[in-house]
Structures are given as structure tokens and as C-alpha cells.
């Protein structure tokens, strides 16, 4: 064991002496996380703006309160002239013109709201759904008191606007399906991808050391072949954890990122790192030069990361692509991290993800150890 640790320590020192390796494994993940994490959080803070045009009609305050129940948008009351300019300049999603006489428009079966819009964006389509739902609420309120005195409809509508969101008792399977969780997963995804780049490059140094005579000198030393390869692999494993810890600390300081329960996170992350080290060893065994490892590895890593949900959630891709994604380890790693970071901690899912990663790890190490030439 002492020889294994000595070899691992020597290899780690070489790693910290390499500016390129430090940039690839530490600086790049932090930089990508900062850029894309900042963009994602900025999207959450700056909500799309919608103008409201009032005409001094009846029940105006109640209509505005009903519209503002959707807090996915910013609502601003402006004049009709200002609203037209804002829409024309595309400074707002749309402008909603409130009716002067709500009852008359309903009796004439006319649309309750008039909308001024420049083009139908994704934000506008969401706004239309909210307007339709609000209109249905108003119509339902009106017809529920039809035939009663004149004050019944205004009073009931005021009561409706005061109703807060309904709390529903439910069993929560995915505890924290929020934008912040998605950003945290993105950090982990970038870390996995750059870890694969860095550790594949580190493992491919075996090829240079073999051609440069370093391996030959190690083989005539008292250390056995198993101790030599174990020392190298242990150093790669430590490199992976160093990268992950630095990224976790940096993202915690910059974005207050959360990583879930460490009791689950640490062993699962260790399994992922072992799998990535095995991938790097396999690449070193499949190619003949470090240049080949870099070129082929880049294509394989980027394509499988896209397929495995590192760049985007697999929930948005077709079902057939979700099935194909099961053939790459990144999809299992991302699913497991999602369970841990969200706090769901479903035992069956975590065991399945861990088992799949273990299977990939065994395959990678088997190929790599068989093909590595001493």
C-alpha cells in the first residue's frame, strides 16, 4: 500500500505542475458554471413585463388583482399610448386592455380582454393561457349570481380576488423541482464533462510514459505491476475529487448552490469518479498516442454528454432518445445526482443508478486493463 500511495503522490504532484490540466479540470468548469449559472438565475429574476391599460371602468381593481395572481410576469399599469409604444418596441410581452363595462361585454359575448401584441412569443402564449383562465373565472362568478341583486356580482368577485392560492395536501416525490435545482444539476453536469476530459488526458499520459521509458523504469523497481497501475488510478480518483470539491466550494460562494445530503452525495460521487477514471483508462488502452486519445475522447465525451443530459434535461427529448441515453453513463449519473440534490432520495432509483454506473465501471476497467501494454 505504501508503494501505491507513493506512486499516486508523485503523479498528483505532476498534475499540479501542469497549468493545462489545472485549467481544464478546475478553471473551465468554474468558468462555465459561472457563465451559464448566472444566465439561468438572471432569467429567473427578470420576469417578462406585461402592460395593463385601464379605462376607469367598474371592477377595475378586482380585474387587476386577478391578473396579478400570476407572478410569472411583471405587471405595470400604463396609458394606452405608452402601451402601444412599448409593444411596438418589443419592450413588453403584450399590453392587456381592461373593459369599461364588464357585464356588457359578457352579455354581448365579446372577449373580456383586448390584447395588443407585436408577435406571438413563448411568453405571450403563456400569457394567453392566464388571460383565458381569468376570463373563465369572471364568467363563472357572474353566472353564479345571475338573477340576484346588482351588488351580488361585484361583491362575489371581490371575494374571489382575495382568495389565496389553494394548498393541496399531497405526497411529494420530487421535493424541490425548482430553477435553483436545475442550476445545481448544471454545475454537476459540467463537472462530470470536464472531469472526463481531464482524467482521460491524465490517463493518456501512460502512453507518453511508456514511450519515454518511465514505465520501463517503474517495472524494474520493487513495485509490482498491480501496485503501479493502482497508484496511477488512485491519483486519478483523487484528481476527480479535488476538481469536484473546488467546484462545489466555488458554486456555493457564487450562487449559494446546494448539493443535497452528503451521506448520499459522497458515495455516489465517488462511484461516478471511479467510472470516469475507468473511461480514461479504457481510452488509454484503445489508442496508440496521446494525440489520438485527445481527438477521439473529445468527440466521444461531448456526444455522450449531450445524449446523457449534461447540456439539457432528458425530460424534454423524445422518448426514443431517452431510451438511447440509457446506453451512456452520464444519464445514470445525472439521474442519481438529481435524486440527491432535490432531496427525493428514492432508494430504488439510487440503487439502480449506482448499479448501472458500477456495470459501466467494470466494463471500462476490464477493457482498459486488458489493452494497456506494460
N, C-alpha and C positions, 0 to 999 in steps of 0.2 A: 504493500500500500504506500510505503514511503517513496518508492520509485515512481509510482503513478502520480502522486502529488507533486513530486519534483519536476516531472515532465510537464504536468499541467501548469505549474507555476512559471516555468521557463517560457511556455507558449503564451501564457497570458501577458507576460512582460513584453514579448514581441508584438502582441496585439496593441498594447497601449503605446508602443513606439511608432505605430503606423497611423499617420494622420488620415489617410484614405479610409481605413477601417473605422476609425472613430467617427468620421463624417457620415459614412454610410449607415452605421448601426446606431448612432446616438443623435447627431445633429440633424440628419434628414428626417427621421420620424418626428422629432420635436417640431421642426420647421413645418412639415406637412400638417401635423396635428394643430399647430397654432393657426395656420392659414385657414384650413377647412373648418376647424372648430370655431374660430372667430366668425367665419361666414355663416355657419349654422346658427350660432347664438344671436348674431345680428339679425338674421331673418326672423327669429322668434320675437325680438324686442320691437322691431319696426313693423308694426301691423299695417296692412293696406288701409288706405284712407277712403272714406265714403262721405260725400256731402249730403246734407239734408236741407231741402228748400221748404220753408214754411209759408203758409198763406193766411195765417191768423184764423184758421178755421176752428170748428168745435173739436174737442177732444184731442187737440194738438199735442199736449203734454203726454197724454197716455200713449199716443202713437209713437212718439219719440222714445219713450221708456221701453215700449215693446221692441223697437228696432235695436236699442242699445243692449238688450238682453244677450245679443250675440257679441261677445267680447273678442271675437277673432278679428274684428275690424275696429278702426278708429272712426268715430262719428263726429262730424263737425257741421254746425248749422251756419249756412251762408245765404247770401241773396241769390236769386235766380241768375243774374248777370255774372256774378262771381263763379257760380257753379258751372255755367256754360264755358267760361274761360278755363277753369280747372280741368274740365273734361276734354276740351279741345287740346290743351297742352299735355294731357295724359298725366296730370299731377294727382288724380284720384282714380279709383276704380270706376266709379259712376256717381251720379247725383240722383237722389230719390226725392221726388216732389210729392209732398203730402196733400191730400184732398182738402178743399174748403168745406165740403159738406159730405161727411162720411155716409150718412143714411141715404142721401140722394144717389150717390154712386152705387151703393149696394142695390137700391131699388131699381135702378136703371141697368143693373147687371154689367156695369163697367169695371175695368180694372181699378183696384183700390189705390194703387201707387203708379205714378208715372216715373219712368226711369230714363235718364239722359246718359248715354254711354257712347264712347268713341269706338271701341272694339271689344269683342267678347273674349276676355282673358279667362284664365283659370279662376282667378279671384272673383271675377264677375259671375261666373257660373255658380260659385258657392253662394254669392250674394243673392242671386235669383232664388235659390232654394230657401233661403231665410225669409225673403220677402213673401214668397208663396205661403210659407208656413205661418207667418204673421197675419197675412190676409185671411187665411182659413180660421185662425183664432178669432179674429174680429167678426167674421161672418157667423161663426158658431155662437159667439156671445150675443150677437144681435138677434138671431133667430130663436135663441133660447128664451128671450124675454119679449118676443113679438106678441102684441096684443095687450101688454101691460102699459102702465103709465109712461110718460115721456122720460121721466128721470131714471127708469129702471136700467136702460141700456148704458148710459154714462156711468152710473154707479157700479154696475157689474163689471164694466170694462176697467174702471179704476181699481177694482178689487183684483182683477186678473193681472194687471201690471205690477201689483205689489207681491204677487206670488213669487217666491224664490225657487231656484232650481230644486226639483224633486229628488230627494235622497232615496235610493233604492237599495234595500238590503240584498247583498249578493255575495257569492263565494268568489274570491279573486284568485285567478290562476296566474295572471301576469300582473304583478303588483305595481310596476312602475313603467307603464308604456308611455314615456314622455320624450320630449325633444332632447332633454339632457341625457337620457339613457342612450338615445341614438348617437349622440355626440361621443359619449364614453365608449361605445362599441366601435365607433370610427377610429378613436385613438388606438384601441386594441388591434383593430384590423391593420392599420398602418404599421404598428409594431411587429405584427406577425410577418407582413410582407417584407419589411426591411430586415427583419431577423433572418428570413430565408435568404435574402441577398447576401447579408454579411456572413452568415455561417457557411453558406455554400462557397463563398470566396475564401473563407478561412480554411475550410476542409480541402479546397483545391490546392492549397499550399503544399499539401502532401506530395502532389505531383512535382512541384519545383524542388522540394527537399529530396525527393527520390532521384531526380536527375542531377541535382547538385551534390549528392553524396552524403547529405545529412542522415538519410535513412540507413545508409550502409554503416556509418559510424555508430548509430544507435544500436544496430543489430549485433555489432561485435562487443557492445557494452554488456555488463552483467544483467541488464533488464531483459526480460523475455518479450516476445512479440505481443503477447496479450497485454502486458503492462504498458508497452509503448502505445499501442492503439487506445487502451483505456485512458492513458494520460492525455492523449490528444482529444478524445471525445469528452472527457471531463472538463477540459479547458473550454471547449466549445459550449458546453452546457452552462458553465459559469459566465461566459460571454453573453449568452442569451438572457440570463437573469440580471446581469449588470445593465444591459440595454433596457429591459423591462422596468427595472426599479427606477432608473433615471427618468424614463418616460412617465411613469406613474407620479413621481415627485413633481416633475415639471408641469404636467397637466393639472395636478392638484393645486399648484400655486397659481397657475394662469387662469384656470376655468373652474376650480373647485370640483374637479372630477371625482366621482365616486366609483369604487371598484367592487363593492359588494362585500360579502362575508369572507374574510381572509382564510378562515378554516377550510373553505371550499376553493377559494381562488388560488392559493399557493400550490396545492397538489395538482389541480387541473392545469395551471400554467406550467408546472414542471413537466407534465405529460406532453403538453404542446411543444415545449422546448426540446424535449427528447426526440419528438417526432421530427422537428425541424433539423436537428443535428443529424438524424438518420437520413433525411433527404439530402443534406450536404454531403454526407459520406457516400451515398449512392451516386450522386453526380460526379464525385471524385473518382469513383470506380468505373463509371461508364465512359468517361472521356480520357483523352491521352495527354492534353495540355491544359494549363490554367486558362488560356485564352478561349479554348473550346468550352470549358466549364462556364465561363462568364457569359458567352454568347448564347449557348443553349439554355443555361439556367435562367437568363433574363426572360426569354420567350416563355419558358415553362412556368416561371413564378408569376409573371404578370397575367398570363392567360388563365391559370388556375385560380389566382386571387380574384379575378373578375368573375369567374364561374362560381367561386365558393362564397361570395357575399361579402368580400372585403370592401369593395367600392360602393356597393349598394345592397339594400336588403333583398334577400331572396323572395320575400313576400310579394314583390312587385313584378317578378319574372314569370313567364308561363310555366304551367305545371310540368311540362316535359323538361324544361331547363332545371327545375328544382330536382327532378329525378336524376338528371345527369350530374348535378352538383354533388350528389352523394358519393361520386367517384373520386373526389378530391378532399384532402384532409382539412383544408381551410373551412369548408362548410360545417364540419363537425366541431371544429374549434370555435367558430363564431357562435354556433348554437349553444355550446356549453357556456361560453362567456356571457351570452345574453341571459341565460338562466341565472347565473351567479350575480351579475350586475343588477338585473331587475329585481332580485330578491325572491324569485319564484322558487328556486331550489327544488325543482321536481326531481326526486331521486331516480325515477325510471329514465328520464331524459338524460340526466347527467351520467348515469351508468352506461347508457347506450352510446353517448358521445365519447366517453372515456374508452369504452371497448373498441369503438371504431378507430380512434387515434392509436390505441395500442396495436391494432391489427396493421395499420399503415406503418407504424414504427418497426414492427417485426419484419415486414416486407422490405422496408428501406435498409435496415441494418443487415439483413440476410444478403441482399443484392450487393450492398457496399462492401461488406467484409469478404464476400466471395470473390469480388472483382479487383479489390485492392491488391496490388503486386508489391511484395516486400523486397 
